[in-house]
Amino acid sequence: MHPLDKFTFCPVCGSKAFEIHNVKSKQCRDCGFTYYANPSSATAAFILNDKDELLVVVRGKEPAKGTLDLPGGFVDMDETGEEGMIREIGEETGLAIGQVHYLFSIPNLYVYSGMTIHTLDMFYRASVDSRVTPVAADDAADLFWLPLEEVNPERFGLWSIRQGVIRFLAESLRK
């Protein structure tokens, strides 16, 4: 279901004359208000240690509960992508990462509460010492280090994360 299908009444004046304006917006015929359904910003981290191992988490919640994932989540209002990424890493792993490096982004559809949310998933890279001990928290049911050569993209349950892992591995092999 498209997110705009959930909005029947104008959120400004309450009119039922809230109609499709174009593929990404609805407009009220009575008050003129236009609402745009823009993508939500989300983050994912490729955290590598000095042994060339990738930190992966096991999803503790739907969608794709029980599958592999990367630490990450949605960016809060008034956060930069980097700030959101660092916060999410801390919440899910307990790691205090000082800096992340932007790599690339992938548009995605994320089904949540029966609604399809358009997201822009931003992928970052971070490095840590292999002596650090991350701890699964928040919506990560578990986490572990996986040697890069053992990473199988098919084990990652979310489409955009799987695509990101494929791209990351292909770019890592070229270097």
C-alpha positions as CSV (number, residue, x, y, z in Angstrom):
1,M,0.0,0.0,0.0
2,H,1.3,3.4,-0.9
3,P,1.7,5.7,2.1
4,L,-0.6,8.3,0.7
5,D,-3.4,5.8,0.6
6,K,-3.5,6.0,4.4
7,F,-4.3,9.7,4.4
8,T,-8.0,10.3,3.8
9,F,-8.5,13.7,5.4
10,C,-6.5,16.9,5.1
11,P,-4.3,17.2,8.2
12,V,-4.6,21.0,8.2
13,C,-8.4,21.6,7.8
14,G,-9.9,18.1,8.1
15,S,-11.5,18.2,4.7
16,K,-12.3,15.0,2.8
17,A,-11.3,16.8,-0.4
18,F,-7.7,15.6,0.1
19,E,-6.8,14.1,-3.3
20,I,-3.9,12.8,-5.2
21,H,-1.8,15.7,-6.6
22,N,0.9,13.6,-8.2
23,V,2.7,10.3,-7.6
24,K,4.3,11.6,-4.4
25,S,1.8,14.1,-3.0
26,K,-1.8,14.8,-2.0
27,Q,-3.4,18.2,-2.1
28,C,-6.5,19.6,-0.3
29,R,-9.0,21.2,-2.7
30,D,-10.4,23.3,0.2
31,C,-7.4,24.8,1.8
32,G,-4.6,24.2,-0.7
33,F,-2.3,22.3,1.6
34,T,0.0,19.8,-0.2
35,Y,1.6,16.9,1.6
36,Y,4.6,15.2,0.0
37,A,5.5,11.6,1.0
38,N,9.3,11.9,0.9
39,P,11.6,9.0,1.9
40,S,12.7,8.5,5.4
41,S,16.4,8.5,6.1
42,A,17.9,5.2,7.3
43,T,21.5,4.1,8.0
44,A,23.5,0.9,8.0
45,A,27.1,0.3,9.1
46,F,29.8,-1.9,7.8
47,I,31.9,-2.1,11.0
48,L,35.2,-3.8,10.3
49,N,37.8,-4.9,12.8
50,D,41.6,-5.2,12.2
51,K,41.1,-8.9,11.4
52,D,39.0,-8.1,8.3
53,E,35.8,-9.3,10.1
54,L,32.4,-7.6,9.6
55,L,30.1,-7.0,12.6
56,V,26.7,-8.4,11.8
57,V,23.5,-8.4,13.9
58,V,20.6,-10.8,14.1
59,R,17.3,-9.0,13.7
60,G,15.2,-9.2,16.9
61,K,12.1,-7.7,15.4
62,E,10.0,-7.9,12.2
63,P,10.4,-7.3,9.4
64,A,12.9,-10.2,8.6
65,K,13.2,-11.2,12.3
66,G,16.0,-13.8,12.8
67,T,17.9,-12.9,9.7
68,L,21.3,-11.1,9.5
69,D,21.5,-7.3,9.3
70,L,24.0,-4.5,9.7
71,P,23.8,-2.2,12.7
72,G,21.6,0.8,11.8
73,G,18.2,2.3,11.8
74,F,16.3,5.5,11.1
75,V,17.7,8.9,11.4
76,D,15.9,11.1,14.0
77,M,14.8,14.7,13.2
78,D,17.6,17.2,13.7
79,E,20.3,14.6,13.3
80,T,22.8,14.3,10.4
81,G,23.1,10.9,8.8
82,E,26.5,10.5,10.5
83,E,25.0,11.4,14.0
84,G,22.1,9.0,13.4
85,M,24.5,6.3,12.3
86,I,26.8,6.7,15.4
87,R,23.7,6.8,17.7
88,E,22.3,3.6,16.2
89,I,25.6,1.8,16.4
90,G,25.7,2.7,20.1
91,E,22.2,1.6,20.7
92,E,22.5,-1.8,19.0
93,T,26.1,-2.7,19.8
94,G,27.3,-0.6,22.8
95,L,30.2,0.6,20.7
96,A,31.3,4.2,21.0
97,I,32.3,5.0,17.4
98,G,33.8,8.4,17.0
99,Q,33.6,8.6,13.2
100,V,31.9,7.0,10.3
101,H,32.6,7.3,6.6
102,Y,29.8,7.6,4.0
103,L,30.0,5.0,1.2
104,F,26.7,5.0,-0.9
105,S,22.9,5.0,-0.7
106,I,20.2,2.7,-1.9
107,P,16.4,3.6,-2.2
108,N,14.3,1.0,-0.4
109,L,10.7,0.0,0.4
110,Y,10.3,-0.9,4.1
111,V,7.0,-2.5,5.1
112,Y,6.1,-1.5,8.7
113,S,2.7,-1.6,10.4
114,G,1.0,-2.5,7.1
115,M,2.3,0.5,5.3
116,T,5.1,0.7,2.7
117,I,7.6,3.3,3.8
118,H,9.9,4.7,1.2
119,T,13.4,5.0,2.6
120,L,16.8,6.2,1.5
121,D,19.3,3.8,3.1
122,M,22.7,5.4,3.6
123,F,25.6,3.0,4.1
124,Y,28.7,3.9,6.2
125,R,32.0,2.3,7.1
126,A,33.6,2.3,10.5
127,S,36.6,0.6,11.9
128,V,37.3,-0.7,15.4
129,D,40.0,-2.6,17.2
130,S,39.4,-6.4,17.3
131,R,39.8,-6.3,21.1
132,V,36.5,-4.4,21.5
133,T,33.5,-6.4,22.7
134,P,30.2,-5.3,21.2
135,V,27.0,-6.3,23.0
136,A,23.6,-6.9,21.3
137,A,21.0,-4.5,22.5
138,D,17.9,-2.6,21.4
139,D,16.4,-4.5,18.4
140,A,19.5,-6.6,17.8
141,A,18.8,-10.1,19.1
142,D,22.5,-11.1,18.7
143,L,25.7,-10.0,17.0
144,F,28.9,-11.5,16.0
145,W,32.1,-11.0,13.9
146,L,32.1,-12.7,10.5
147,P,35.2,-13.0,8.4
148,L,34.6,-11.0,5.1
149,E,35.2,-14.1,3.0
150,E,32.4,-15.9,4.8
151,V,29.8,-13.1,4.4
152,N,26.8,-14.5,2.3
153,P,24.5,-11.7,1.2
154,E,21.6,-14.2,1.0
155,R,21.5,-14.5,4.8
156,F,20.6,-10.8,5.1
157,G,16.8,-10.5,5.3
158,L,16.2,-6.9,4.1
159,W,16.4,-6.3,0.4
160,S,18.4,-3.0,0.6
161,I,20.8,-4.4,3.2
162,R,21.4,-7.4,0.9
163,Q,22.1,-5.1,-2.0
164,G,24.4,-3.0,0.1
165,V,26.4,-6.1,1.2
166,I,26.7,-7.2,-2.4
167,R,28.0,-3.8,-3.4
168,F,30.3,-3.5,-0.4
169,L,31.8,-6.9,-1.0
170,A,32.3,-6.3,-4.8
171,E,34.0,-2.9,-4.0
172,S,36.2,-4.5,-1.3
173,L,37.4,-7.2,-3.7
174,R,38.5,-4.5,-6.3
175,K,40.8,-2.9,-3.7
